[in-house]
Amino acid sequence: MAISLTLFPVTATPPPSSLFSFNRLSRSHHHHFSYFSSSSQTEKLRATAWRFAFATRAKSLATMAAVNEECTGNLKRQLAKLFDVSLKVTVPDEPSVEPLVAASAPGKFGDYQCNNAMGLWSIIKGKGTQFKGPPAVGQALVKSLPTSEMVESCSVAGPGFINVVLSPKWMAKSIENMLIDGVDTWAPSLPVKRAVVDFSSPNIAKEMHVGHLRSTIIGDTIARMLEYSKVEVLRRNHVGDWGTQFGMLIEYLFEKFPDTDSVTETAIGDLQVFYKASKHKFDMDEEFKEKAQQAVVRLQGGDPLYRKAWAKICDISRTEFAMVYQRLRVELEEKGESFYNPYISKVIEELNTKGLVEESEGARVIFLEGFNIPLMVVKSDGGFNYASTDLTALWYRLNEEEAEWIIYVTDVGQQQHFNMFFKAARKAGWLPDSDETYPRVNHVGFGLVLGEDGKRFRTRATDVVRLVDLLDEAKTRSKIALVEHGKDKEWTPEELDQTAEAIGYGAVKYADLKNNRLTNYTFSFDQMLNDKGNTAVYLLYAHARICSIIRKSGKDIEELKKTGNLALDHPDERALGLHLLRFAETVEEACTNLLPSVLCEYLYSLSDYYTKFYSNCQVNGSPEETSRLLLCEATAIVMRKCFHLLGITPVYKI
C-alpha cells in the first residue's frame, strides 16, 4: 500500500544566529570509555526517581507543599498524597516515613502498588506495636486511606503489598479534562525554578561532526522536558573559543591574509582544512611556533588586532555551526570559555583564600580525597586550563545566574573530570554535600556512536563524519523513499522537502534518544528509516493514522470535546486510558533521572496500546463512536507532546 504523508505546518522558526552556539568538543573529547549494562544502569537510575521526588529536604516545606498541590496529571503523586495521610493515621509516631507508590507491572493485580508495609514493619516491630506483621500493616493502611473518587478498590496481597485499582469513571473524566484544558495541565512540577543545561559545545575552528550529535540531541530533549515542567532553562553553549590553539590560527591567518578586513568565510574556505594546515605548520616550523605562542599572549592581553582576528575566526565557525542547529531546530545561547575568562582570577583567589589551592611541581592544584591525581587549576606557566574555566563557569551559574540545577551533557569519557571539579566545588562550600539537594549538579554522560562495523562511526577516509552531511543524507534518503511512493506527483516540492526533513531528522534524533544514553549505539540509516519497529518513522505514521481516523469520522473533534463523554468500558480502552494518564509521571521520571529513553519507551508503548485498542474496538460507525474518537484525540495529543519533547516534527496525513 502506498503511504502518503503530509507535514504539519512548521511553526517553530529557526532562532537568530546570535542564539546559535557550539559547545565544547573540548566538552566532547572522546577519551577511553568505561561501559555500562543498559538495563542494569537504567534500573539503578530509575530506582532514585521516587526518592528524588520526595526527598528534596533542602527545599522548604512550603515549596514542597506547593509542588504537591500541582500534581493534577500525576497519578503516582496523587496516590502518594492519599497514602501519606493514611501513614500518618496508621503510624503517627513515624512522621518521616514517605509513601512508596509504584505503577504495577502489566498483567498484575491493580494499577498501582503501595509498598510501605514491609519496610514499616521492620521499623515498628520492636516498639511494642499492635500489628502482627506486614499484612496487618497493609490492611491498616487500606482502612485509613481517605475516600477518593480516583480509587475503585484496594486489596492486600502477599507480605503486605497494597494493590490499587483506579476508577474507570474517574480516569475517563481526567482525560476529558485534559482534552478541554490542554495537555500542559499534565506537566510535572519539579522543585526547581531555574536550571542550566550545558550541551553541544564544539570547538571553534573545528567541524561539528557526529561526535556532537548525542550531546546536542540529548541536551535539547532534557531542556525541552524541563521547560515543559515549568522550569526556566538557560540553554548554554559552552564553546571552546579560548586557548593556545588560537595563537597558531591567528598567526596563520595573518600569513595568508595580511589584510584581515578582507577575510571572508569564502576566502578561508573549509575551516577544518585551515585548522589542519595551521597545526601542521605549528608542529613543523619552530619560528612559526614562537610567533603563535606570542600571539596567545597578545590575544589574552587584549591586543585589538589579535582580538579582531580571533572574532573573525569565531564568526566563521558560528556560521557553520548554525547550519547544524537550524537543521535540528535546536536553540542555544552561547557563553563560551572566553566569556568566563575575566572571572577566573577572582574565583581562583576565592578558592585560595579558603585554603583549597596548593603548589605542586610549579602548578597550583586542589587535592581531593578519593582521587590519585589533584585537580590542576593553574598551569606551571601561569595559564588557566579546562578545570579553571569549568569551576569559574559553575561559580557564575550559581552566583550570577542563580541556577538551582546545572546539567552538563558530554561523553562518559569525561566522567572523572566532572567528578573531580564537582568535588572541588563541594569542598569550597558552593554545593551541598548531598548530590540530591539543591543547588545540584549532574553530568549526563553518553556513549559512542558506532558504525555498522562496530567501530567508531567514520567515513572511508577515516575522518569522522560531518554532522551536517549526516543530517542531509537522512533527509535525502527519506525523500527518495517518498518519491518511490509517488509523493512527488501529489505534493508541491515544498511539501515533499518539508516532509522528508521531518522524517529524516526525526529518525536520526529518535534513533539516538531511544537508547540508554550511557551505552554506545550503532548508527544505521536503514534501521532508523524503517517504517516498522521502534523507529520515529513508525511512530510518525502511527500518529498520522490516528489523525486520519478522526478526519474520516466527519465529526468536529473540537465540538466533541465540549459536548461528548468518554468511557473506558472495554479492557483495551481502559489499558490505553491508563497509559495516557501515566504521561506526567513518565516525564517526571525522565527529567529526574535525565533519561530521555524513558520517554521514548513510553511513546512506543503508547503506540502499542493504541494498536490493540483499534484492533478490538471499532471507532467510526460504532455506538461508542464519540467516546472512542475522544480517546483517539487524547492519544494523538499526548503523542504530539512526546514528539515535541523529543524535538520531532509530527506528520498528520497518510
C-alpha positions in Angstrom: 0.0 0.0 0.0 1.4 3.4 -0.9 2.0 5.6 2.1 1.3 9.3 1.8 2.3 11.8 4.4 1.5 15.5 4.9 3.7 17.5 7.2 2.1 19.6 9.9 2.9 23.2 9.1 6.1 24.2 10.8 5.5 26.8 13.5 8.9 27.0 15.1 11.1 29.5 13.3 14.9 28.9 13.4 16.4 31.1 16.1 18.6 34.0 15.0 22.3 33.2 14.5 23.2 35.1 17.6 21.5 32.4 19.7 23.4 29.5 18.0 26.4 28.3 19.7 28.7 25.5 19.7 29.6 23.7 22.8 32.8 22.1 23.5 34.1 19.3 21.6 36.5 20.4 24.1 33.4 19.1 26.0 33.2 16.2 23.6 36.7 14.7 23.8 36.4 11.0 23.3 38.6 9.6 26.0 38.8 5.9 27.0 35.4 4.7 27.8 34.0 2.6 30.6 31.0 0.6 29.5 27.7 0.1 31.3 25.0 -2.5 31.1 22.0 -0.7 29.6 19.3 -2.5 31.6 21.1 -2.5 35.0 22.1 1.1 34.7 18.6 2.2 33.7 17.1 0.3 36.7 19.8 1.8 39.0 19.0 5.3 37.8 15.2 4.7 37.9 15.5 3.5 41.5 16.3 7.0 42.5 13.3 8.6 40.9 10.8 8.3 43.8 13.5 9.3 46.3 14.3 12.4 44.3 10.6 13.4 44.0 10.0 13.3 47.7 13.4 13.6 49.4 14.4 17.2 48.5 14.8 18.1 52.1 16.8 21.2 51.3 13.6 22.7 50.0 11.2 24.3 52.4 8.1 22.5 53.4 6.1 25.3 51.8 7.8 24.7 48.5 7.2 21.0 48.6 3.5 21.6 49.6 3.2 23.8 46.5 4.7 21.1 44.4 2.2 18.5 45.7 -0.7 20.9 45.1 0.3 21.0 41.4 0.1 17.3 40.6 -3.2 17.3 38.6 -2.0 14.9 36.0 0.4 12.8 38.0 -1.4 9.6 39.3 1.6 8.5 41.3 1.8 11.7 43.2 -2.0 11.9 43.8 -2.0 8.4 45.2 1.1 9.2 47.3 -0.8 12.1 48.8 -3.6 9.7 49.9 -1.2 7.2 51.3 0.7 9.9 53.1 -2.5 10.7 55.1 -3.0 7.0 55.7 0.6 6.6 57.0 0.2 9.5 59.4 -3.0 8.0 60.8 -1.7 4.4 61.0 1.8 5.1 62.4 1.6 8.7 63.9 4.9 8.1 65.7 6.8 7.6 62.4 6.3 11.0 60.7 9.4 10.7 58.4 8.1 7.6 56.6 7.3 8.5 53.0 4.8 6.8 50.7 6.3 4.2 48.3 3.9 4.1 45.4 4.8 2.5 42.1 2.9 1.6 38.9 2.1 -2.1 38.8 3.6 -4.2 36.0 1.2 -5.1 33.1 -1.0 -8.1 33.9 -0.6 -7.8 37.6 -3.4 -7.1 40.1 -4.2 -3.5 40.3 -2.9 -0.4 38.5 -0.6 0.8 41.3 1.0 -0.6 44.4 1.8 0.9 47.8 4.9 -0.9 49.1 5.3 0.6 52.6 4.1 -2.3 54.7 7.3 -4.4 54.9 9.6 -1.5 55.4 7.3 0.0 58.0 7.1 -3.4 59.9 10.9 -3.5 60.1 10.8 -0.1 61.8 8.0 -0.7 64.3 8.2 -4.4 65.2 10.5 -3.8 68.1 8.4 -0.9 69.5 5.5 -2.8 71.1 3.3 -2.3 68.1 -0.3 -3.6 67.9 0.4 -5.1 64.4 1.3 -8.8 64.0 3.2 -8.5 60.7 3.4 -6.7 57.3 0.0 -7.9 56.0 -1.7 -6.4 59.1 0.2 -3.1 58.5 -1.1 -3.2 54.9 -4.7 -3.8 56.0 -4.5 -0.9 58.4 -3.1 1.4 55.7 -6.0 0.5 53.5 -8.5 1.1 56.3 -7.0 4.5 57.0 -6.9 5.6 53.3 -9.1 8.7 52.7 -12.1 8.2 50.5 -11.3 9.3 46.9 -13.1 9.3 43.6 -9.9 8.1 41.9 -9.7 4.8 43.8 -12.2 2.0 42.9 -10.7 -0.6 45.3 -7.7 -1.7 47.3 -6.5 -5.2 48.3 -3.6 -6.5 50.3 -1.5 -9.3 48.8 1.4 -11.4 50.0 3.6 -9.7 52.6 1.6 -6.5 52.7 1.6 -5.2 49.1 -1.4 -2.9 48.6 -2.9 -3.2 45.1 -4.8 -0.1 44.0 -7.4 -0.3 41.2 -8.3 3.1 39.8 -11.9 4.1 39.0 -12.5 4.0 35.2 -15.1 6.8 35.6 -12.5 9.0 37.3 -9.9 8.0 34.7 -12.3 8.9 31.8 -13.1 12.3 33.5 -9.4 13.1 33.9 -8.8 12.5 30.2 -11.9 14.6 29.3 -10.5 17.4 31.5 -7.1 17.2 29.7 -8.9 17.5 26.3 -10.6 20.7 27.4 -7.8 22.3 29.5 -4.8 21.1 27.4 -2.0 18.7 27.9 0.1 21.3 29.7 -2.1 20.6 32.8 -0.4 17.2 32.9 3.1 18.8 33.1 5.1 17.7 36.2 6.1 20.3 38.8 9.7 19.9 39.8 11.2 21.5 42.9 13.4 23.7 40.7 12.8 27.2 39.3 15.9 27.7 37.1 18.3 25.2 35.5 21.3 25.5 33.2 21.7 22.8 30.6 25.2 22.9 29.1 25.2 21.0 25.9 26.5 20.6 22.3 29.8 22.7 22.9 32.0 22.2 19.9 35.4 23.9 19.5 35.9 27.0 17.3 37.6 26.3 14.0 36.8 22.6 14.2 34.0 21.0 12.2 30.9 19.8 14.0 30.6 16.1 13.5 28.7 13.0 14.7 30.6 13.2 18.0 28.4 16.2 18.8 25.2 14.6 17.7 24.4 13.0 21.0 25.2 16.0 23.2 23.1 18.3 21.0 20.1 16.0 20.7 20.1 14.7 24.3 20.7 18.2 25.7 17.9 19.7 23.7 15.4 17.0 24.9 16.4 17.4 28.5 16.0 21.2 28.1 12.5 20.7 26.5 11.4 18.3 29.2 12.4 20.7 32.0 10.8 23.7 30.1 7.6 21.6 29.9 7.9 21.1 33.6 7.7 24.8 34.2 11.5 25.2 34.8 13.2 28.2 33.4 16.1 26.7 31.4 19.2 28.5 30.4 20.4 26.6 27.3 24.2 27.2 27.4 26.6 26.5 24.6 30.0 26.4 26.3 32.1 26.6 23.1 35.8 26.1 23.0 36.6 29.7 21.9 39.7 30.4 24.0 43.1 28.8 24.5 46.5 28.2 23.0 45.2 26.9 19.6 44.1 30.5 18.7 47.7 31.6 18.6 48.5 29.4 15.7 45.2 30.1 14.0 45.6 33.9 14.2 49.3 33.8 13.1 48.4 31.6 10.2 45.5 33.9 9.3 48.0 36.9 9.3 50.3 35.0 7.0 47.6 34.1 4.5 45.6 37.3 4.7 47.8 40.3 5.8 44.7 42.5 5.5 42.3 40.8 8.0 39.5 43.2 7.0 39.2 41.4 3.7 39.0 37.9 5.2 35.7 36.2 4.5 34.3 32.7 5.0 34.8 32.1 1.3 38.4 33.2 1.3 39.3 30.9 4.2 37.3 28.1 2.7 37.0 24.9 4.8 37.8 26.0 8.3 38.8 22.4 9.2 41.4 22.4 6.4 42.6 25.8 7.6 42.9 24.4 11.2 44.9 21.3 10.0 47.2 23.5 7.9 48.0 25.8 10.8 48.6 22.9 13.1 50.9 21.3 10.6 53.0 24.5 10.4 52.9 24.8 14.2 54.4 21.3 14.6 57.0 21.7 11.8 58.1 25.3 11.9 59.9 26.4 15.1 59.8 30.1 14.1 56.1 30.0 13.4 55.6 28.2 16.7 57.2 31.0 18.6 55.1 33.6 16.8 52.0 31.6 17.6 52.9 31.4 21.3 53.4 35.2 21.3 50.1 35.6 19.6 48.3 33.8 22.5 49.9 36.3 24.9 48.8 39.3 22.8 45.3 37.9 22.4 44.9 37.3 26.1 46.4 40.7 26.8 43.6 42.3 24.8 45.6 43.5 21.7 42.9 44.9 19.4 44.4 43.5 16.2 44.5 40.0 17.6 41.1 40.3 19.2 39.7 41.3 15.8 41.3 38.2 14.1 40.0 36.0 16.9 36.5 37.4 16.5 36.6 36.8 12.7 37.6 33.1 13.2 34.8 32.7 15.8 32.2 34.2 13.5 33.1 31.9 10.6 32.7 28.9 13.0 29.4 30.2 14.2 28.0 30.3 10.7 29.0 26.6 10.2 27.5 25.5 13.5 24.3 27.5 12.8 23.7 25.2 9.8 23.5 22.2 12.1 21.4 23.9 14.7 18.9 25.1 12.0 18.5 21.6 10.7 18.0 20.1 14.2 15.8 23.1 15.3 17.9 23.5 18.4 18.2 26.8 20.2 21.3 27.6 22.3 22.8 30.7 23.8 26.5 30.9 23.5 28.6 31.6 26.6 31.9 30.2 25.6 35.1 29.7 27.5 36.2 33.3 26.7 33.1 34.7 28.5 34.3 33.4 31.9 37.9 34.4 31.4 37.6 37.8 33.2 36.2 36.0 36.3 38.8 33.2 36.6 41.4 35.1 38.7 38.8 36.1 41.2 37.4 32.6 41.5 40.9 31.0 42.0 41.6 33.6 44.6 38.4 32.7 46.5 39.4 29.0 46.4 42.9 30.0 47.6 41.5 32.1 50.5 39.5 29.0 51.6 42.8 27.1 51.7 42.0 24.7 48.9 44.7 25.7 46.4 48.3 24.3 46.9 51.5 24.5 45.0 52.6 21.2 43.3 55.5 21.0 40.8 55.1 24.6 39.9 51.4 24.4 39.2 48.5 25.3 41.6 46.2 22.4 42.4 43.4 21.2 44.6 43.9 17.8 46.3 40.7 15.8 46.5 40.0 12.8 48.6 39.4 9.6 46.6 41.4 10.7 43.5 45.0 9.7 42.7 45.7 13.0 40.9 45.0 16.5 42.0 42.8 18.9 40.1 45.1 21.4 38.4 43.6 25.0 38.4 46.6 27.0 37.3 49.3 25.5 35.0 53.0 25.8 35.8 53.4 28.6 33.2 50.6 30.6 35.0 48.0 29.8 32.3 44.5 28.7 33.1 43.0 25.4 31.9 39.8 23.4 31.4 39.3 23.0 35.2 39.8 26.7 35.9 37.2 27.6 33.3 34.7 25.0 34.4 35.0 26.0 38.1 34.5 29.6 37.1 31.5 28.8 34.9 30.0 26.9 37.8 30.6 29.8 40.2 29.0 32.2 37.7 26.0 29.9 37.2 25.4 29.6 40.9 26.0 33.2 41.9 25.2 35.4 38.9 22.6 33.3 37.1 21.2 31.8 40.4 20.6 28.4 38.8 19.5 25.6 41.2 20.3 22.7 38.9 23.3 22.7 36.5 23.4 19.8 33.9 26.4 19.0 31.7 25.8 16.8 28.7 29.1 15.3 27.4 30.6 11.8 26.7 31.1 9.4 29.5 34.9 9.6 29.0 34.8 13.0 30.9 33.2 11.5 33.9 36.3 11.7 36.1 36.9 15.4 35.2 33.3 16.2 36.3 33.5 14.1 39.4 36.7 16.0 40.4 35.5 19.5 39.8 32.1 18.8 41.4 34.0 17.5 44.5 36.2 20.7 44.5 33.0 22.8 44.4 31.6 20.9 47.4 34.9 21.3 49.2 34.6 25.1 48.6 31.1 25.1 50.1 29.4 26.1 46.8 27.4 22.9 46.7 25.7 20.8 49.5 27.4 17.5 50.4 24.4 15.5 49.2 24.0 15.3 45.4 20.2 15.1 45.8 19.8 18.5 47.5 19.8 21.9 45.8 21.7 23.6 44.3 22.8 20.4 42.5 25.0 19.4 39.5 24.8 16.4 37.2 27.0 15.1 34.5 24.8 13.5 31.8 27.2 11.1 30.2 26.7 9.2 26.9 28.5 6.6 24.9 30.0 6.5 21.4 28.2 6.5 18.1 29.4 3.3 16.2 29.3 2.3 12.6 27.7 -0.9 11.5 31.2 -2.5 11.7 31.1 -1.9 15.4 33.9 0.7 15.3 33.6 4.5 15.8 31.4 6.0 13.1 33.7 7.3 10.3 33.8 7.8 6.6 36.1 5.6 4.4 38.8 8.2 4.6 38.9 7.5 8.4 37.8 11.1 9.1 34.9 11.5 11.5 31.6 12.1 9.7 30.5 15.8 9.4 27.2 16.2 11.2 25.7 18.4 8.5 26.4 15.8 5.9 24.9 13.1 8.1 21.6 15.0 8.5 21.4 15.9 4.8 21.8 12.2 3.9 19.0 11.2 6.3 16.7 13.8 4.6 17.8 12.7 1.1 17.1 9.0 1.8 13.7 10.0 3.3 12.9 12.0 0.2 13.9 9.1 -2.1 11.5 6.8 -0.3 8.7 9.3 -0.6 9.3 9.8 -4.4 9.3 6.0 -4.8 5.7 6.1 -3.4 4.8 8.8 -5.9 4.6 11.7 -3.5 6.4 14.0 -5.9 3.4 13.8 -8.2 0.9 14.5 -5.4 2.7 17.2 -3.4 4.4 20.5 -4.1 8.2 20.5 -4.0 8.0 22.4 -0.7 5.7 19.8 0.9 7.9 17.0 -0.3 11.0 18.7 1.1 9.4 19.5 4.5 8.1 16.0 4.9 11.4 14.5 4.0 13.0 16.8 6.6 10.6 15.9 9.3 11.0 12.2 8.8 14.8 12.2 8.1 15.8 14.5 11.0 13.2 12.9 13.3 14.6 9.5 12.5 18.2 10.5 13.4 17.0 12.1 16.7 14.8 9.2 17.8 17.4 6.5 16.9 19.8 8.3 19.4 17.3 9.1 22.1 15.6 5.7 22.4 18.9 4.1 23.6 20.1 4.3 27.2 22.4 7.2 26.7 25.2 5.6 28.8 25.7 2.9 26.1 27.3 3.1 22.7 24.8 2.8 19.8 25.1 1.7 16.2 24.2 4.3 13.6 22.3 2.7 10.7 20.2 4.7 8.2 18.4 1.5 7.1 17.3 0.8 10.7 16.3 4.3 11.7 14.4 4.9 8.5 12.5 1.6 8.7 8.7 2.1 9.0 8.4 -1.0 11.2 9.6 -1.4 14.8 10.7 1.2 17.4 11.5 4.0 15.0 10.4 7.6 14.5 9.1 6.7 11.1 6.7 4.0 12.6 5.6 6.4 15.3 5.0 9.3 12.9 2.9 7.0 10.7 1.0 5.8 13.8 0.2 9.4 14.7 -0.9 10.2 11.1 -3.2 7.1 11.1 -5.0 8.4 14.3 -5.5 11.8 12.6 -6.9 10.1 9.5 -9.4 8.1 11.6 -10.6 11.3 13.3 -10.9 13.1 9.9 -12.8 10.2 8.3 -15.4 10.4 11.0 -16.5 13.7 9.6 -17.1 14.9 13.2 -15.9 18.2 14.6 -13.5 17.0 17.3 -13.3 20.4 19.0 -17.1 20.3 19.4 -17.0 16.7 20.6 -14.5 17.7 23.4 -17.1 20.2 24.7 -20.2 18.0 24.3 -19.1 14.4 24.3 -18.3 12.0 27.1 -15.6 9.4 27.3 -16.0 5.9 28.7 -13.4 3.2 29.3 -15.6 0.2 29.4 -13.6 -2.2 27.1 -10.4 -3.6 28.7 -8.3 -2.2 25.8 -9.9 1.2 26.2 -9.1 1.1 29.9 -5.5 0.0 29.2 -4.9 2.8 26.7 -6.5 5.4 29.1 -4.3 4.3 32.0 -1.2 4.6 29.8 -2.2 8.1 28.8 -2.7 9.1 32.4 0.8 7.9 33.2 2.3 10.5 30.9 3.0 13.1 33.7 4.9 10.7 35.9 6.8 9.4 32.9 8.1 12.9 32.0 8.9 13.4 35.7 10.9 10.2 35.8 12.7 11.1 32.5 13.6 14.5 34.0 14.7 13.5 37.4 16.9 10.7 36.0 17.9 12.7 33.0 17.0 9.7 30.8 15.2 10.7 27.5 15.0 7.0 26.6 12.3 6.6 29.3 10.0 9.0 27.3 10.8 7.1 24.0 9.8 3.8 25.7 6.6 5.4 26.9 5.8 6.7 23.3 6.4 3.3 21.7 4.3 1.6 24.3 1.5 4.2 23.7 1.5 3.2 20.1 1.2 -0.4 21.0 -1.7 0.2 23.4 -3.4 2.2 20.7 -3.0 -0.6 18.1 -4.6 -3.1 20.5 -7.4 -0.7 21.2 -8.0 0.0 17.5 -7.8 -3.7 16.6 -10.5 -4.7 19.1 -12.7 -1.6 19.3 -14.4 -0.2 16.2 -14.3 3.6 16.2 -16.2 5.1 13.3 -19.8 4.0 13.0 -19.9 2.2 16.3 -22.4 3.1 19.2 -19.3 4.2 21.2 -18.0 6.4 18.3 -18.0 9.7 20.3 -16.2 8.3 23.3 -13.6 6.4 21.1 -13.0 9.5 18.9 -12.2 11.4 22.1 -9.8 8.6 23.1 -8.2 8.8 19.7 -7.8 12.5 20.0 -6.3 12.2 23.5 -3.8 9.7 22.2 -2.8 12.0 19.3 -2.4 14.9 21.7 -0.1 13.0 24.0 1.9 11.6 21.1 2.4 15.1 19.7 3.6 16.3 23.1 6.1 13.4 23.2 7.3 14.4 19.7 7.7 18.0 20.8 9.7 17.0 23.9 11.9 14.8 21.6 12.4 17.6 19.1 10.5 15.8 16.3 8.0 17.4 13.9 4.8 15.4 13.6 3.1 14.4 10.3 -0.7 14.4 10.0 -1.8 12.5 6.9 -1.2 9.1 5.4 
